Amino acid sequence: MHEQIEKDPPLDKAVHAIEYVIRHRGAPHLRPASCRLTMLEREGMDVMFVLLLFAMTITYLIFQFLRCVTSSTFKPQKSNHRLKEKIQ
């Protein structure tokens, strides 16, 4: 029987596959494994969440670093002129 299926044209193979599924009431063993996964696993949301968290952390650290660098670089200098006036 297997040899006969291999020699059949594609349309006959399709008809045989459909009849097989009908005979075996849906043939659960032919269903893809993704049917048994949860939505989170199937869509890869757990991986996307970890990547998003990583990207947000990196962005936050870069922002804090730039804020620290710019605040120390562009810090307004205290004038010694006022200090001298208070002393006199």
DRENTORKOL-3810 file (N, C-alpha, C; in nm, 4 decimals):
REM DRENTORKOL-3810
@n.u->0.0833; n.v->-0.1188; n.w->0.0000; ca.u->0.0000; ca.v->0.0000; ca.w->0.0000; c.u->0.0871; c.v->0.1242; c.w->0.0000
@n.u->0.1965; n.v->0.1240; n.w->0.0774; ca.u->0.2848; ca.v->0.2392; ca.w->0.0837; c.u->0.3490; c.v->0.2657; c.w->-0.0525
@n.u->0.3849; n.v->0.1599; n.w->-0.1243; ca.u->0.4448; ca.v->0.1759; ca.w->-0.2568; c.u->0.3453; c.v->0.2373; c.w->-0.3539
@n.u->0.2187; n.v->0.2014; n.w->-0.3402; ca.u->0.1158; ca.v->0.2545; ca.w->-0.4291; c.u->0.0965; c.v->0.4046; c.w->-0.4052
@n.u->0.1043; n.v->0.4472; n.w->-0.2804; ca.u->0.0878; ca.v->0.5890; ca.w->-0.2481; c.u->0.2022; c.v->0.6702; c.w->-0.3086
@n.u->0.3250; n.v->0.6161; n.w->-0.3058; ca.u->0.4396; ca.v->0.6877; ca.w->-0.3611; c.u->0.4287; c.v->0.7052; c.w->-0.5120
@n.u->0.3642; n.v->0.6138; n.w->-0.5812; ca.u->0.3519; ca.v->0.6210; ca.w->-0.7270; c.u->0.2341; c.v->0.7070; c.w->-0.7711
@n.u->0.1446; n.v->0.7408; n.w->-0.6798; ca.u->0.0267; ca.v->0.8190; ca.w->-0.7155; c.u->0.0643; c.v->0.9634; c.w->-0.7485
@n.u->-0.0138; n.v->1.0280; n.w->-0.8370; ca.u->0.0084; ca.v->1.1705; ca.w->-0.8622; c.u->-0.0310; c.v->1.2526; c.w->-0.7383
@n.u->0.0111; n.v->1.3801; n.w->-0.7324; ca.u->-0.0130; ca.v->1.4626; ca.w->-0.6133; c.u->-0.1600; c.v->1.4736; c.w->-0.5729
@n.u->-0.2502; n.v->1.4825; n.w->-0.6689; ca.u->-0.3914; ca.v->1.4938; ca.w->-0.6339; c.u->-0.4403; c.v->1.3680; c.w->-0.5635
@n.u->-0.3971; n.v->1.2532; n.w->-0.6092; ca.u->-0.4368; ca.v->1.1274; ca.w->-0.5441; c.u->-0.3779; c.v->1.1181; c.w->-0.4025
@n.u->-0.2556; n.v->1.1712; n.w->-0.3865; ca.u->-0.1958; ca.v->1.1720; ca.w->-0.2522; c.u->-0.2774; c.v->1.2596; c.w->-0.1580
@n.u->-0.3225; n.v->1.3738; n.w->-0.2084; ca.u->-0.4023; ca.v->1.4641; ca.w->-0.1259; c.u->-0.5352; c.v->1.4002; c.w->-0.0882
@n.u->-0.5996; n.v->1.3355; n.w->-0.1845; ca.u->-0.7274; ca.v->1.2683; ca.w->-0.1577; c.u->-0.7066; c.v->1.1572; c.w->-0.0556
@n.u->-0.5988; n.v->1.0816; n.w->-0.0689; ca.u->-0.5716; ca.v->0.9736; ca.w->0.0266; c.u->-0.5486; c.v->1.0300; c.w->0.1666
@n.u->-0.4747; n.v->1.1409; n.w->0.1771; ca.u->-0.4480; ca.v->1.2006; ca.w->0.3074; c.u->-0.5772; c.v->1.2502; c.w->0.3717
@n.u->-0.6640; n.v->1.3113; n.w->0.2931; ca.u->-0.7912; ca.v->1.3613; ca.w->0.3463; c.u->-0.8786; c.v->1.2453; c.w->0.3922
@n.u->-0.8851; n.v->1.1394; n.w->0.3123; ca.u->-0.9638; ca.v->1.0223; ca.w->0.3521; c.u->-0.9075; c.v->0.9582; c.w->0.4786
@n.u->-0.7747; n.v->0.9569; n.w->0.4912; ca.u->-0.7118; ca.v->0.8997; ca.w->0.6103; c.u->-0.7532; c.v->0.9780; c.w->0.7347
@n.u->-0.7507; n.v->1.1111; n.w->0.7242; ca.u->-0.7875; ca.v->1.1958; ca.w->0.8380; c.u->-0.9340; c.v->1.1752; c.w->0.8736
@n.u->-1.0195; n.v->1.1636; n.w->0.7736; ca.u->-1.1624; ca.v->1.1415; ca.w->0.7996; c.u->-1.1837; c.v->1.0065; c.w->0.8670
@n.u->-1.1154; n.v->0.9027; n.w->0.8189; ca.u->-1.1310; ca.v->0.7680; ca.w->0.8758; c.u->-1.0861; c.v->0.7632; c.w->1.0216
@n.u->-0.9841; n.v->0.8386; n.w->1.0559; ca.u->-0.9283; ca.v->0.8317; ca.w->1.1916; c.u->-0.9737; c.v->0.9486; c.w->1.2796
@n.u->-1.0826; n.v->1.0106; n.w->1.2418; ca.u->-1.1464; ca.v->1.1168; ca.w->1.3204; c.u->-1.0497; c.v->1.2295; c.w->1.3584
@n.u->-0.9867; n.v->1.2856; n.w->1.2612; ca.u->-0.9000; ca.v->1.4001; ca.w->1.2837; c.u->-0.7533; c.v->1.3648; c.w->1.2986
@n.u->-0.7212; n.v->1.2401; n.w->1.3184; ca.u->-0.5832; ca.v->1.1922; ca.w->1.3317; c.u->-0.4998; c.v->1.2822; c.w->1.4232
@n.u->-0.5256; n.v->1.2747; n.w->1.5545; ca.u->-0.4546; ca.v->1.3639; ca.w->1.6474; c.u->-0.3025; c.v->1.3492; c.w->1.6413
@n.u->-0.2531; n.v->1.2344; n.w->1.6013; ca.u->-0.1080; ca.v->1.2155; ca.w->1.5945; c.u->-0.0462; c.v->1.2933; c.w->1.4784
@n.u->-0.1275; n.v->1.3433; n.w->1.3860; ca.u->-0.0760; ca.v->1.4230; ca.w->1.2746; c.u->-0.0816; c.v->1.5737; c.w->1.3019
@n.u->-0.1411; n.v->1.6125; n.w->1.4111; ca.u->-0.1500; ca.v->1.7548; ca.w->1.4439; c.u->-0.0130; c.v->1.8061; c.w->1.4870
@n.u->0.0169; n.v->1.9330; n.w->1.4558; ca.u->0.1478; ca.v->1.9874; ca.w->1.4953; c.u->0.1579; c.v->2.0032; c.w->1.6471
@n.u->0.2800; n.v->1.9967; n.w->1.6964; ca.u->0.3027; ca.v->2.0090; ca.w->1.8410; c.u->0.2628; c.v->2.1474; c.w->1.8920
@n.u->0.2600; n.v->2.2455; n.w->1.8043; ca.u->0.2240; ca.v->2.3810; ca.w->1.8473; c.u->0.0787; c.v->2.3907; c.w->1.8935
@n.u->-0.0023; n.v->2.2940; n.w->1.8594; ca.u->-0.1415; ca.v->2.2936; ca.w->1.9059; c.u->-0.1498; c.v->2.2716; c.w->2.0570
@n.u->-0.0478; n.v->2.2101; n.w->2.1141; ca.u->-0.0486; ca.v->2.1806; ca.w->2.2568; c.u->0.0230; c.v->2.2871; c.w->2.3400
@n.u->0.0710; n.v->2.3924; n.w->2.2763; ca.u->0.1407; ca.v->2.4984; ca.w->2.3485; c.u->0.0427; c.v->2.6053; c.w->2.3949
@n.u->0.0796; n.v->2.6737; n.w->2.5020; ca.u->-0.0009; ca.v->2.7871; ca.w->2.5458; c.u->0.0260; c.v->2.9053; c.w->2.4526
@n.u->-0.0587; n.v->3.0076; n.w->2.4614; ca.u->-0.0419; ca.v->3.1230; ca.w->2.3742; c.u->0.0934; c.v->3.1906; c.w->2.3984
@n.u->0.1354; n.v->3.2003; n.w->2.5251; ca.u->0.2637; ca.v->3.2637; ca.w->2.5564; c.u->0.3794; c.v->3.1891; c.w->2.4920
@n.u->0.3750; n.v->3.0570; n.w->2.4986; ca.u->0.4819; ca.v->2.9770; ca.w->2.4389; c.u->0.4766; c.v->2.9827; c.w->2.2866
@n.u->0.3582; n.v->2.9751; n.w->2.2322; ca.u->0.3421; ca.v->2.9713; ca.w->2.0864; c.u->0.3858; c.v->3.1020; c.w->2.0217
@n.u->0.3528; n.v->3.2131; n.w->2.0818; ca.u->0.3852; ca.v->3.3428; ca.w->2.0234; c.u->0.5234; c.v->3.3917; c.w->2.0658
@n.u->0.5887; n.v->3.3222; n.w->2.1577; ca.u->0.7220; ca.v->3.3616; ca.w->2.2024; c.u->0.7204; c.v->3.4869; c.w->2.2877
@n.u->0.6097; n.v->3.5087; n.w->2.3576; ca.u->0.5968; ca.v->3.6312; ca.w->2.4367; c.u->0.6932; c.v->3.6336; c.w->2.5543
@n.u->0.7266; n.v->3.5183; n.w->2.6079; ca.u->0.8202; ca.v->3.5167; ca.w->2.7191; c.u->0.9577; c.v->3.5642; c.w->2.6739
@n.u->0.9991; n.v->3.5249; n.w->2.5564; ca.u->1.1278; ca.v->3.5691; ca.w->2.5024; c.u->1.1221; c.v->3.7177; c.w->2.4702
@n.u->1.0110; n.v->3.7622; n.w->2.4110; ca.u->0.9964; ca.v->3.9033; ca.w->2.3773; c.u->0.9980; c.v->3.9892; c.w->2.5035
@n.u->0.9372; n.v->3.9410; n.w->2.6118; ca.u->0.9370; ca.v->4.0152; ca.w->2.7386; c.u->1.0784; c.v->4.0305; c.w->2.7931
@n.u->1.1560; n.v->3.9240; n.w->2.7893; ca.u->1.2937; ca.v->3.9300; ca.w->2.8389; c.u->1.3764; c.v->4.0263; c.w->2.7542
@n.u->1.3611; n.v->4.0214; n.w->2.6217; ca.u->1.4349; ca.v->4.1125; ca.w->2.5345; c.u->1.3934; c.v->4.2576; c.w->2.5578
@n.u->1.2647; n.v->4.2810; n.w->2.5768; ca.u->1.2165; ca.v->4.4165; ca.w->2.6042; c.u->1.2720; c.v->4.4673; c.w->2.7376
@n.u->1.2711; n.v->4.3830; n.w->2.8381; ca.u->1.3260; ca.v->4.4206; ca.w->2.9684; c.u->1.4752; c.v->4.4526; c.w->2.9572
@n.u->1.5473; n.v->4.3734; n.w->2.8824; ca.u->1.6906; ca.v->4.3966; ca.w->2.8608; c.u->1.7135; c.v->4.5297; c.w->2.7892
@n.u->1.6356; n.v->4.5568; n.w->2.6852; ca.u->1.6500; ca.v->4.6820; ca.w->2.6107; c.u->1.6167; c.v->4.8023; c.w->2.6977
@n.u->1.5130; n.v->4.7913; n.w->2.7798; ca.u->1.4760; ca.v->4.9013; ca.w->2.8681; c.u->1.5847; c.v->4.9264; c.w->2.9728
@n.u->1.6447; n.v->4.8206; n.w->3.0247; ca.u->1.7515; ca.v->4.8342; ca.w->3.1235; c.u->1.8732; c.v->4.9028; c.w->3.0624
@n.u->1.9120; n.v->4.8595; n.w->2.9434; ca.u->2.0262; ca.v->4.9211; ca.w->2.8752; c.u->1.9976; c.v->5.0684; c.w->2.8477
@n.u->1.8773; n.v->5.1003; n.w->2.8013; ca.u->1.8404; ca.v->5.2396; ca.w->2.7742; c.u->1.8455; c.v->5.3229; c.w->2.9009
@n.u->1.7945; n.v->5.2701; n.w->3.0096; ca.u->1.7970; ca.v->5.3415; ca.w->3.1377; c.u->1.9403; c.v->5.3669; c.w->3.1828
@n.u->2.0266; n.v->5.2657; n.w->3.1724; ca.u->2.1655; ca.v->5.2822; ca.w->3.2158; c.u->2.2387; c.v->5.3849; c.w->3.1290
@n.u->2.2146; n.v->5.3835; n.w->2.9990; ca.u->2.2769; ca.v->5.4828; ca.w->2.9103; c.u->2.2278; c.v->5.6221; c.w->2.9457
@n.u->2.0973; n.v->5.6358; n.w->2.9706; ca.u->2.0412; ca.v->5.7653; ca.w->3.0073; c.u->2.1032; c.v->5.8170; c.w->3.1370
@n.u->2.1145; n.v->5.7323; n.w->3.2359; ca.u->2.1734; ca.v->5.7730; ca.w->3.3638; c.u->2.3209; c.v->5.8101; c.w->3.3475
@n.u->2.3927; n.v->5.7352; n.w->3.2662; ca.u->2.5339; ca.v->5.7651; ca.w->3.2421; c.u->2.5490; c.v->5.9007; c.w->3.1743
@n.u->2.4679; n.v->5.9250; n.w->3.0709; ca.u->2.4751; ca.v->6.0533; ca.w->3.0011; c.u->2.4355; c.v->6.1685; c.w->3.0925
@n.u->2.3364; n.v->6.1475; n.w->3.1768; ca.u->2.2942; ca.v->6.2510; ca.w->3.2710; c.u->2.4059; c.v->6.2836; c.w->3.3697
@n.u->2.4750; n.v->6.1822; n.w->3.4148; ca.u->2.5856; ca.v->6.2020; ca.w->3.5086; c.u->2.7005; c.v->6.2764; c.w->3.4402
@n.u->2.7336; n.v->6.2372; n.w->3.3196; ca.u->2.8432; ca.v->6.3010; ca.w->3.2471; c.u->2.8094; c.v->6.4458; c.w->3.2152
@n.u->2.6882; n.v->6.4714; n.w->3.1672; ca.u->2.6528; ca.v->6.6083; ca.w->3.1308; c.u->2.6371; c.v->6.6976; c.w->3.2534
@n.u->2.5918; n.v->6.6431; n.w->3.3628; ca.u->2.5760; ca.v->6.7272; ca.w->3.4818; c.u->2.7116; c.v->6.7672; c.w->3.5382
@n.u->2.8098; n.v->6.6803; n.w->3.5296; ca.u->2.9423; ca.v->6.7165; ca.w->3.5811; c.u->3.0186; c.v->6.8024; c.w->3.4811
@n.u->2.9917; n.v->6.7871; n.w->3.3532; ca.u->3.0619; ca.v->6.8649; ca.w->3.2512; c.u->3.0072; c.v->7.0057; c.w->3.2418
@n.u->2.8763; n.v->7.0198; n.w->3.2397; ca.u->2.8128; ca.v->7.1492; ca.w->3.2194; c.u->2.7634; c.v->7.2122; c.w->3.3497
@n.u->2.8232; n.v->7.1749; n.w->3.4594; ca.u->2.7836; ca.v->7.2287; ca.w->3.5892; c.u->2.8216; c.v->7.3767; c.w->3.5946
@n.u->2.7305; n.v->7.4625; n.w->3.6348; ca.u->2.7648; ca.v->7.6049; ca.w->3.6415; c.u->2.8716; c.v->7.6281; c.w->3.7487
@n.u->2.9707; n.v->7.7027; n.w->3.7102; ca.u->3.0814; ca.v->7.7323; ca.w->3.8027; c.u->3.0365; c.v->7.8407; c.w->3.9003
@n.u->3.0682; n.v->7.8226; n.w->4.0260; ca.u->3.0358; ca.v->7.9249; ca.w->4.1256; c.u->3.1365; c.v->8.0398; c.w->4.1106
@n.u->3.0833; n.v->8.1548; n.w->4.1121; ca.u->3.1670; ca.v->8.2723; ca.w->4.0934; c.u->3.2410; c.v->8.3038; c.w->4.2222
@n.u->3.3682; n.v->8.3296; n.w->4.2127; ca.u->3.4481; ca.v->8.3691; ca.w->4.3284; c.u->3.4231; c.v->8.5154; c.w->4.3635
@n.u->3.3634; n.v->8.5893; n.w->4.2710; ca.u->3.3356; ca.v->8.7305; ca.w->4.2930; c.u->3.2395; c.v->8.7487; c.w->4.4106
@n.u->3.1335; n.v->8.6724; n.w->4.4158; ca.u->3.0368; ca.v->8.6826; ca.w->4.5270; c.u->3.0998; c.v->8.6394; c.w->4.6574
@n.u->3.1828; n.v->8.5372; n.w->4.6490; ca.u->3.2490; ca.v->8.4878; ca.w->4.7684; c.u->3.3415; c.v->8.5940; c.w->4.8251
@n.u->3.4108; n.v->8.6653; n.w->4.7378; ca.u->3.5016; ca.v->8.7707; ca.w->4.7830; c.u->3.4245; c.v->8.8864; c.w->4.8465
@n.u->3.3066; n.v->8.9179; n.w->4.7930; ca.u->3.2251; ca.v->9.0263; ca.w->4.8482; c.u->3.1792; c.v->8.9913; c.w->4.9887
@n.u->3.1446; n.v->8.8684; n.w->5.0121; ca.u->3.0972; ca.v->8.8294; ca.w->5.1447; c.u->3.2093; c.v->8.8356; c.w->5.2474
@n.u->3.3273; n.v->8.8048; n.w->5.2058; ca.u->3.4415; ca.v->8.8037; ca.w->5.2969; c.u->3.4753; c.v->8.9470; c.w->5.3382
@n.u->3.4660; n.v->9.0437; n.w->5.2493; ca.u->3.5046; ca.v->9.1827; ca.w->5.2783; c.u->3.4031; c.v->9.2470; c.w->5.3609
END
